[in-house]
Amino acid sequence: MTYIVLVAGQGKNLQPLTLSYPKTLYKLDSDTTVLQRLVRSIRKCDTKAEIVIVVGFMYKHIQKELEDDNVLFVHNPFYEVTNSMGSLWFAKEYLQRENVTIINGDIVMSNQMINDVICAHTDVPYVLLDSSKTSGNKYYVQVQGDKVCVMSKNLTNFLGNYASVTKLDAVSSRFVFEQLAQMVNEGMYNLFYEDALVQMIFDKNFELYYKDIKEYQWTEIDSVDDLLKARQIQVEH
């Protein structure tokens, strides 16, 4: 399985902590950073994993940190003016694999979640959401039945917070690649890649499913409190 991990951003929401180094290099313990934990947990559950790291901001620091972890690097030199759509476009070669998991690199998850969800094979495209988390300045997901209707930061009614993970099967990965290429060619590289998924839902009746991960321990690192919570996940799971 292929895992595309997006870490090109500058982590502006955590400045000034991230002025000197990327937030994915924050240490969860004396030996392991956020990004190392993610990569090594995936590798433990999926020994044949193809792990692709899309770097940008302070990319040399990240490459050095993972030089012994058998990962592939893709560089987004325009990280200051792009968003995740631009970063994923640079990894387009790997987006067209048979089973692809796209993950924001600032996610910390329990080993159980990595094993049960992240490394699980899929035959349909789906995103992860957490229905137990419904507050904060987050990306929200509204659903109808077993499918996603819309994803946005500007929703009043929604099932839960998007967990910054998308899983694609062989067919949907190629559809997403085509949509991504179209939007980037039209100058929309400063959007989130999830905006391409939403566009496909509205314009092409794309069937995007979801999985509720409320039973698992996880956090996206957007604040100092999240950093502290991430350390607890590291200790307890």
PyMOL commands that set and color helices and strands:
alter all, ss='L'
color gray80, all
select helices_A, chain A and resi 12-14+23-25+34-45+59-65+84-90+92-95+111-118+170-185+194-204+224-236
alter helices_A, ss='H'
color red, helices_A
select strands_A, chain A and resi 2-6+50-55+72-75+100-104+107-109+126-130+140-144+147-152+160-168+209-212+218-220
alter strands_A, ss='S'
color yellow, strands_A
deselect
rebuild
show_as cartoon
